[in-house]
Amino acid sequence: MLDIRTGTTEQVTQLATNPSDLTFGPDGRLYFVAARTLEDEGCYYRNVWQLNLETGDLTALIEQPNPLIAGSPSVSPDGTAVAYLAPCLPERISSPTGLWTVPSGGGEADAADGRT
């Protein structure tokens, strides 16, 4: 994280892969996509994470076994949900991309067409 007032930087996560698709929620929490370990990255496991910048608490939002390739998170205006892109069929990473939502505190994801 870069402090624009002082120009200093601080590493705010200890994940093995670089975060991508960064977005902020209305409450100032940071959401991004990353794999926890390099082994997870090799197994196609990229979760949507929430980072509370005040406390440093890091939460994986999606409760799903491998494979999971999530991307492009977007937080709802009221901050209660996060939409993201992932394969339509979670067990088949080669399936077409679908739109999913998950509560901003984490939990079970729902597909835009009503599947869970």
Secondary structure as GFF3:
##gff-version 3
##sequence-region A 1 116
A	DSSP	beta_strand	20	24	.	.	.	ID=ss1
A	DSSP	beta_strand	30	34	.	.	.	ID=ss2
A	DSSP	alpha_helix	38	42	.	.	.	ID=ss3
A	DSSP	beta_strand	45	51	.	.	.	ID=ss4
A	DSSP	beta_strand	58	60	.	.	.	ID=ss5
A	DSSP	beta_strand	68	69	.	.	.	ID=ss6
A	DSSP	beta_strand	71	75	.	.	.	ID=ss7
A	DSSP	beta_strand	81	87	.	.	.	ID=ss8
A	DSSP	beta_strand	97	103	.	.	.	ID=ss9
A	DSSP	beta_strand	110	111	.	.	.	ID=ss10
###
